[in-house]
Amino acid sequence: MCARWLHPVIFGDDCCWHLGKVHDVQFDLANNSRMSEVRGSLWRTTFLAISIFGLLKSCQITQSLTGVLDDCFCDIESIDVFNNLKIFPLIRKLIERDFFRYYRVNLKRPCPFWPDDSHCSIRDCHVEPCAESEIPVGIKSGNYNKYSLAANSIRDIKECEQAHELGAINSTLSNQSKEAFQDWAHHDDAQDHFCGLDDETSPDAEYVDLRLNPERYTGYKGPSAWRVWNSIYEENCFKPRSVYRPLNPLAPSRGDDDGEGFYNWLEGLCLEKRVFYRLISGLHSSINIHLCAEHLLDESWGKAVWGPNGHEFRRRFGSAETKGEGTRRLKNLYFVYLIELRALSKVAPYFERAFINLYTGNVQEDTATKDLLLQILTETKAFPMHFDESSMFAGHKIEAQRLKEEFRLHFKNISRIMDCVGCDKCRLWGKLQTQGLGTALRILFSEKEIKNLPENSSSKGFQLTRQEIVALLNAFGRLSTSIKELHNFRTLLKDHR
């Protein structure tokens, strides 16, 4: 390896690292001499070589990441092939479409649990909202689903008549009664949701172009970040205080404890509570992989360079560094992938109805977007080893309903904790991915409602808002990307043994 170099070769939006001799590397560094370019490229090459050397030490992670997952009948190898060859190329194209690029979010909501006293350590934490002129007209209108012209006309007439009647009724109501009606409506709408949804009508809610604000390492770490994750795990994962999570820096020292006590406790839980923990752990692992794969490698010469950081990957997932915990974390990533994959397969009938459109105002774009979405949903339905959610909440009816409600409220509380994240970009992607997972859970446990969807009407039955659709597909895209990045790490390790 000492006699060879690494250099980046860019193909469209993809960045692949290849072995070869550094020659004629152009980094588009304006106003710098060729010698500066060479020095910059050699510096980056050296940094990457060090990162790859670090990855060699974590080789046993990827070698042990194999076999059947807990609590389901699917193996990791099958998911790798399915995702990397079929799903990832399609989902990557889909989330670049205008309908899925723009996400409305309120990043100014105060933390409901403690004062927000943290700040990003580098400027890349900042989120740049969209200017009004940049947002597609169909998205700004707030009506993501556009029906036929005739249906629109009929609906508009009915809505006009209803608005007139409602206006007459409302004029006789006191302000207190109006507020009560609004509270009831909001409460009713929130009964089956697993997330605390942002108020899209709030003046603090803004559209964000996700492509221009990618998820990557921002320098957000330390006590503030640990407080967020500690609150999630310690207060919302059905865990007693007497049971300590492995590698928790806030727990008292336990010497050589390898975490077996924790996992013995976990395996003693009912299926639903084990699933809950694995979902949160898998989401956490996915986020960590994104940060490792898109790490700030260099910002000299006035240009930031992002890419895979082997040292960071080893620190978060290495067998020695995590006392074997890294492999368990990565298996939970595959588990949450299966959950969201199952949700997409089950929600397919909702989108397969002819009148459902993903409306941005560009007819050609909207048609292509829906065709691509339906292609992805067809692939998800064909997957042969889905997670079987029917085994959850299947006991005594009253007890099962109580457990389901507890499950829902715990996850909803986690979605509220996302407003306590001190980094705007981390908060953006944390809110989106928890909303996406929450939407997937809502779909899994709405089977009857989805089966009974009316073929020619959207006014009754199971509904998804545009925000939920955007979050669902982008969150699944993030999981798909994480599994693809793991494949990239394996390839690097294999090439450099």
C-alpha positions, 0 to 999 in steps of 0.5 A: 500500500505504501507504493500506491496512492488513493485519489477520488474519481467523480462520476456524476453525483457519485464519489468512488475511491480508486487505487492508482497513481496521482496525476493530473488531479484537478480540484478546481481551486480558484486562484491557486497555482498548480503547485498548490493543487499538487500540495492540496491533493497530496495532503488529502491523499495522505489523510485518506490513506491514514483513514483507510489504515484505520479502517483496516483495524475495523475489518472484523466488524464487517466480517462479523456482520452476517447471518439472520437478524434477531426477531425476524427471519431475514438475513443481512446478505439478502438485504445487502443485495436487495438494497444495493442493487435494486432499491438504492439506485431508485430511491436516490433518484426519487428523493432528488425530485422536486416533490421530495426535495422540499421539506417544511420544518420549524427549527425554532421550536423551543426544547420542551424539556431543558434550556437549549444552551448548545451551539454548532462548532462549525459553520456547516451546522447552519440550515439555509431555508428556501426563498419564496421564489424557489419553491414550486407553486404546487408545493406552496399551494399546500395541496400535494394531491391534484385531482382531475379538472372535473373533480376539482370543480365539483370539490371547489363548489362543495367547499365553497358552500361548506365554507359559507355555511361554516362561516355562518355557524362560526359567527355565532360561536364565542372565541372560547368555543372556537378554540375548543373545536380546534383543540378537539380537531387537533386531538382527534387528528393526532390520535394515531400519529407516532410523532409530534408534528410541526405546525405548518401554518406557524410563521416559524415554519420554513421550506428547506431544500434537502439537497442543499442542506445534506446530512453530514458531520457538523462538529455537534458533540459532547455533553449537549449531544449526549444529553439528547441521546441519553434522554432518548435511551434512558427515559423512553426505551422502557428501561429501568435505571438499574440497568446500564447501557453498554458504553454509556459515559454518563453511567458509573464505571462497571469495570470489565462489564461487556454489556451482557447484563443489559442484553440479558435484560433486553432479551427478557422483554416482550417483543414490542419493547425489544422492537422499540429499542432496536428501532432507536438503536438502528436509527442512531447507527444510521445517523452515525454512518452518515456522519462517518461517510460525510466527514469534513476531511479538509477545508484548506485552500478555501474549499471544504472536502467531505468524505469517509473518515475511517478513524471516526467509523472505527471509533463508533463501530470498531470491535475493540473500541466498542467492546463488540457493541459495534456489530450489534448496533449495525444489525439494528440498522438492518432491523429498522430498514426492514421495518420501513421497507415493510411499511412501504410495501403495505402503503402501496395501495394508497399511492396506487389509486389513479387520482393520487398525484404528487403535485408540484405544478409541473405535469411532466415532472409529477408523472415521472415522480409518481411512476418512479415511486410506484416502481419502488413500491413494486420492488418492496412488495416483491421482497420475500422476507418482510418483517411480520408485524402481526406478532406485535400487540397480539395478546389480550385485547385490552393489554395489547391496546394499552401496550400499543398506546404506551409504544406510541407515546414513547416514540412521540416523546422522542420526536419532541426531544428532536427540538432539543438538538442544538445543531440546526442541521442535526435537528433538521435531519433528526426531525425528518428521520423520526417523523419518517419512522413514526409515519412507517409505524403508523402505516404498519398499525393501520392495516385495516384502514389501508385495506378499506381505502375508497377507490375514488375518494380521498376525503375518507379513511387513511390519510397521509400529509405531504410532510409525512410522505416526504419524511417517509421516503427521505427517511427510508432513503437515509437507511438505504444510503447507510447500508450502501455506505457499509458496502463501500466500507467493506469494499475498501477493507477488501481492497486494502488487506 
